[in-house]
Amino acid sequence: MNSCFAMSQFIRSRGIVTHLAIQLIRQTRPCITQRCYSISLLNENHKKTIKNLAVGKETKVMFQGFTGRQATVNATQSIAYGTNIVGGITPGKSSKHLGLPVYPTTVKKAAKYLKPDATSIFVSAAHATAAIIEAIEAEIPLISAVTEHIPVHDMLRIHSILRTQSKSRLLWPNSPGMLHAACKSRIGFIPYPQFIPGVVGIVGKSGTLGYEAVASTTRLGQSYGEGTEEIIIIGEIGGDGEQEVAEFLREKRGSGDNIKTMSHSGAFASSLMGDISARDKQRVWIAAGVELVMHPGQFGEGMLRLLKAKTDVARRAGLSRQQVSCT
C-alpha cells in the first residue's frame, strides 16, 4: 500500500488528522513501502488531471478485457465511428483481435508498447477494482470504467488512491463515458449515431438523461472543449456538484467572462445525510444565474432561445460565431 495513504489512514484512526496534516504527509514522504500506486511525486495536485479530459482525434484508446464479448462489440463500433483504438489486454491471451494487438501481461507492460492516452475498462465488477488500480499504477492519463455494481467500499479506496497521485483521471464506474462529436472520439458506450458536431456541451451523471439532452439539442449539435458556446448541466440527487458548479459560475461571471448555462433540476429529495433536496439545488442554480428547465426535453428549445439572443448580440457587435472544429 502507498505509504502516505497508509499513514494518513493510521492518523485518522487515532482521531488527530487534519486536511493540512494529510497534505503535509503527501508532500514530504515518498512512496517507499510495499506498493506504490504511481511513480510520480506526491506533492503534485490531483486536480491537475482535469486536463486529461481533453480528448481529440489523436487520442489513443486501449481496452482492458479486450477480447470479451462486450468489449469486442464496443471496440468494433468505436473503430467504425473513427475512434483511435490501439489494442488492449486480456490476461493469458497473446494474439491479434480486430486486427489489433492483445497483450497477456499487466496494464503497465501493455502501455509501454501501446502508449495509450486512455483506457476503457470492460470487465466484471469482481475484477473492476483491480483493473482500475492497475491503470492508475500504469499512469494512464484517462481511465473509463463502465462497470456496474462495484462495491462502494472499493470505490472509496480508489478515491483515496487517486488523491495520492497526479497522472490519472477516472471517469467513474456506472458512467457511459464521454464522446467528442467533432473528432469522432468515443470512450465508453455512449450511443453515437444521434450526435452531430455543434456548439452545446452536455455534462451529467445520468447516461439516459444525457441521451435525452442530446436528442433535444440535435438541431444545435453537441460540442466538446473548443467551440463550446453553451453548456447543459444535468443535476442529480446526492452530492454537492451543483453547489460547486454554481460557485464556479459566480466567480467566472464576476471576472467578466460570458458564460451561459442551462440545467435540469434533478430528481427527488435525497434522504442521505448531508445531501440537499432537489428544491434547494434549484435555488442554487437560479441564484447563480442558470436558466432552469424541468424536463430534459426542454433543453433544445431553451438553448435555441439563448443562442439566438447571443447571436443577435454578436451581430450587433460585429462578431461571428465560433466554427466547430476537431483538435
C-alpha positions in Angstrom: 0.0 0.0 0.0 1.1 3.6 -0.7 3.0 4.7 2.4 1.4 8.2 2.5 -2.1 6.8 2.1 -1.5 4.2 4.8 -0.1 6.8 7.2 -3.0 9.2 6.7 -5.4 6.3 7.4 -3.4 5.4 10.6 -3.5 9.0 11.9 -7.2 9.4 11.0 -8.0 6.3 13.0 -6.4 7.9 16.1 -8.6 11.0 15.7 -5.8 13.5 15.2 -5.7 14.1 11.5 -6.5 17.3 9.7 -6.6 18.1 6.0 -3.4 20.1 6.3 -1.7 17.2 8.0 -2.6 14.8 5.2 -1.3 17.3 2.6 1.9 17.6 4.6 2.4 13.8 4.7 1.8 13.6 0.9 4.3 16.3 0.2 7.1 15.1 2.5 7.0 11.3 2.4 7.9 9.4 -0.8 6.2 6.3 -1.8 8.7 3.9 -0.3 6.9 0.8 1.2 5.2 -2.3 -0.1 3.3 -0.8 -3.1 3.2 2.4 -5.0 0.2 3.5 -7.0 2.2 5.9 -9.1 5.8 6.7 -9.7 5.1 10.5 -9.9 5.8 12.8 -7.0 3.1 13.0 -4.4 3.4 16.8 -3.9 1.6 17.4 -7.2 -2.1 18.0 -7.2 -4.6 15.5 -8.5 -6.8 18.4 -9.6 -4.2 19.0 -12.4 -5.5 15.8 -14.1 -8.6 17.7 -15.2 -6.6 18.4 -18.4 -6.7 14.7 -19.2 -10.4 15.0 -20.2 -9.3 16.9 -23.3 -9.7 14.1 -25.9 -9.5 14.5 -29.7 -9.0 12.6 -32.9 -5.4 11.6 -32.0 -6.4 10.2 -28.5 -5.2 6.6 -28.4 -7.5 4.3 -26.5 -6.8 0.8 -25.2 -9.1 -1.8 -23.8 -8.9 -3.8 -20.6 -10.8 -7.1 -21.1 -10.3 -6.5 -24.9 -11.4 -9.9 -26.1 -14.6 -10.1 -24.1 -18.0 -10.0 -25.8 -19.0 -6.5 -24.6 -15.6 -5.0 -25.2 -15.5 -6.5 -28.7 -18.8 -5.0 -29.7 -17.9 -1.7 -28.2 -14.5 -1.6 -29.9 -15.9 -2.6 -33.3 -18.4 0.2 -33.1 -15.9 2.8 -31.9 -13.4 1.9 -34.6 -16.2 2.3 -37.2 -17.1 5.6 -35.7 -13.5 6.9 -36.0 -12.0 6.4 -32.5 -8.3 5.6 -32.5 -8.3 2.2 -30.8 -4.8 0.8 -30.4 -5.3 -2.6 -28.8 -5.7 -4.0 -25.3 -5.1 -6.7 -22.8 -6.7 -9.9 -21.7 -4.9 -12.0 -19.1 -3.4 -15.1 -20.5 -4.1 -14.2 -24.2 -1.5 -13.0 -26.7 -2.7 -12.6 -30.2 -4.5 -10.2 -32.6 -8.1 -9.1 -32.0 -9.9 -7.0 -34.5 -6.6 -6.6 -36.2 -5.0 -5.0 -33.1 -2.5 -6.4 -30.6 -3.6 -8.2 -27.5 -1.2 -8.4 -24.5 -1.5 -11.1 -21.8 0.5 -9.1 -19.2 -0.1 -6.2 -16.9 -1.5 -2.9 -18.0 1.8 -1.3 -17.2 3.6 -3.6 -19.6 1.0 -3.3 -22.3 1.0 0.5 -22.0 4.8 0.5 -22.6 4.1 -0.7 -26.2 0.6 0.8 -26.9 1.3 4.2 -25.3 -2.4 4.9 -24.7 -3.9 8.3 -23.7 -6.9 6.5 -22.3 -8.1 3.0 -21.3 -11.6 1.7 -21.5 -12.3 -1.0 -18.8 -14.8 -3.7 -19.8 -14.5 -6.3 -17.0 -16.9 -7.7 -14.4 -17.5 -6.0 -11.1 -15.4 -8.7 -9.3 -12.3 -7.7 -11.3 -13.0 -4.0 -12.0 -11.3 -2.6 -8.8 -8.1 -4.4 -9.6 -8.3 -3.2 -13.3 -8.7 0.4 -12.2 -5.8 0.2 -9.8 -3.6 -1.3 -12.5 -4.5 1.6 -14.8 -3.6 4.1 -12.1 -0.3 2.3 -11.5 0.5 2.5 -15.2 -0.3 6.2 -15.1 -2.7 6.1 -18.0 -4.0 9.7 -18.3 -7.7 8.9 -18.7 -9.5 5.8 -17.3 -13.0 4.9 -18.2 -14.7 2.1 -16.2 -18.3 1.4 -17.3 -18.8 -1.5 -14.9 -21.9 -1.5 -12.6 -22.2 -2.9 -9.1 -18.6 -2.3 -7.9 -18.8 -2.2 -4.1 -18.9 1.2 -2.6 -16.1 0.3 -0.2 -13.8 -0.4 -3.2 -14.6 2.9 -4.8 -13.9 4.8 -1.6 -10.5 3.1 -1.6 -9.9 4.0 -5.2 -10.9 7.6 -4.5 -8.2 7.8 -1.8 -5.7 6.3 -4.1 -6.5 8.8 -6.8 -5.8 11.6 -4.4 -2.2 10.4 -3.9 -1.2 10.8 -7.5 -1.4 13.4 -10.3 -1.2 11.4 -13.6 -4.5 9.6 -14.0 -8.1 10.9 -14.2 -11.0 8.4 -13.7 -14.4 8.6 -15.3 -16.3 6.8 -12.5 -17.9 3.4 -12.9 -21.5 3.1 -13.9 -20.8 6.1 -16.2 -21.5 5.9 -20.0 -18.1 7.6 -20.7 -17.5 10.6 -23.0 -17.8 11.5 -26.6 -16.3 14.2 -28.9 -18.7 14.6 -31.8 -16.4 16.7 -34.0 -13.4 14.4 -33.5 -15.4 11.1 -33.6 -13.7 10.0 -30.4 -15.7 7.8 -28.0 -14.5 6.4 -24.7 -17.2 4.2 -23.1 -20.5 3.1 -24.5 -22.4 6.4 -25.4 -24.6 5.7 -28.5 -23.1 7.9 -31.1 -25.5 8.0 -34.1 -27.6 10.8 -32.7 -24.6 13.1 -32.0 -23.6 15.8 -34.6 -20.9 18.4 -34.3 -22.2 21.6 -32.8 -21.9 24.2 -30.1 -23.6 22.8 -27.0 -21.7 20.9 -24.3 -23.5 18.4 -22.1 -22.4 17.4 -18.6 -24.2 15.0 -16.3 -24.1 11.9 -14.2 -27.0 10.2 -15.9 -26.5 8.4 -19.2 -30.2 8.3 -20.0 -30.8 11.9 -19.2 -27.7 12.8 -21.2 -29.1 11.0 -24.3 -32.4 12.9 -23.9 -30.4 16.1 -23.8 -28.6 15.1 -27.0 -31.9 14.3 -28.7 -33.4 17.6 -27.6 -30.4 19.6 -29.0 -29.9 17.7 -32.3 -30.7 20.9 -34.3 -27.9 22.7 -32.5 -25.3 19.9 -32.4 -23.0 18.9 -29.5 -19.5 20.1 -28.7 -16.5 19.3 -26.6 -13.8 21.8 -25.5 -13.1 24.4 -28.1 -16.2 25.6 -30.0 -18.5 25.2 -27.0 -20.8 28.2 -26.7 -23.4 26.9 -24.2 -23.3 24.2 -21.6 -26.1 22.0 -20.3 -25.7 20.6 -16.8 -27.9 17.7 -15.7 -28.4 17.8 -11.9 -29.0 14.6 -9.9 -29.9 13.6 -6.3 -27.0 13.3 -3.9 -23.6 15.0 -3.8 -22.7 18.7 -3.9 -21.6 19.0 -7.5 -24.3 21.5 -8.3 -23.2 23.8 -5.5 -19.6 23.6 -6.7 -20.6 24.5 -10.3 -22.8 27.4 -9.1 -19.8 28.8 -7.1 -17.6 28.5 -10.2 -20.2 30.3 -12.4 -20.4 33.1 -9.9 -16.6 33.5 -9.9 -16.4 33.4 -13.7 -19.2 35.9 -14.1 -17.5 38.1 -11.6 -14.4 38.1 -13.7 -16.3 39.3 -16.7 -16.4 36.0 -18.6 -19.6 35.5 -20.6 -21.0 32.1 -19.6 -24.5 30.8 -20.4 -25.7 27.5 -18.9 -28.9 25.6 -18.6 -29.7 22.9 -16.1 -32.2 20.1 -15.4 -33.1 20.4 -11.7 -32.5 16.8 -10.6 -34.9 14.2 -9.4 -36.2 13.9 -5.8 -35.0 14.9 -2.4 -32.4 12.6 -1.1 -32.6 11.0 2.3 -28.8 10.7 2.6 -27.4 12.6 5.5 -25.9 15.9 4.4 -27.4 16.0 0.9 -29.7 18.9 0.0 -33.1 18.5 -1.7 -33.8 18.9 -5.4 -35.7 22.1 -4.5 -32.7 23.6 -2.7 -30.5 22.7 -5.7 -32.9 24.6 -7.9 -32.5 27.6 -5.7 -28.7 27.3 -6.0 -28.9 27.2 -9.8 -31.2 30.2 -10.0 -29.1 32.2 -7.6 -26.1 31.5 -9.9 -27.9 32.8 -13.0 -28.6 29.4 -14.6 -31.7 29.1 -16.7 -33.6 26.2 -15.3 -35.8 23.7 -17.1 -37.9 21.0 -15.5 -37.6 18.3 -18.2 -34.6 17.3 -20.4 -36.9 17.5 -23.4 -37.0 21.3 -22.9 -33.2 21.8 -23.4 -33.4 22.2 -27.1 -36.0 25.0 -27.1 -34.3 26.8 -24.2 -30.8 26.6 -25.8 -32.1 27.8 -29.1 -33.5 30.8 -27.4 -30.2 31.5 -25.6 -28.2 31.0 -28.8 -30.4 33.3 -30.8 -30.1 36.1 -28.2 -26.3 35.6 -28.2 -26.2 35.7 -32.0 -28.1 38.9 -32.0 -25.7 40.5 -29.6 -22.7 39.2 -31.6 -24.2 40.5 -34.8 -24.7 44.0 -33.3 -21.1 43.9 -32.0 -19.8 42.8 -35.4 -18.6 39.4 -34.2 -19.0 35.9 -35.7 -20.0 32.6 -34.2 -17.2 30.1 -33.5 -16.6 27.3 -36.0 -16.9 23.7 -34.9 -13.5 22.1 -35.1 -11.6 19.0 -34.1 -8.3 19.5 -32.3 
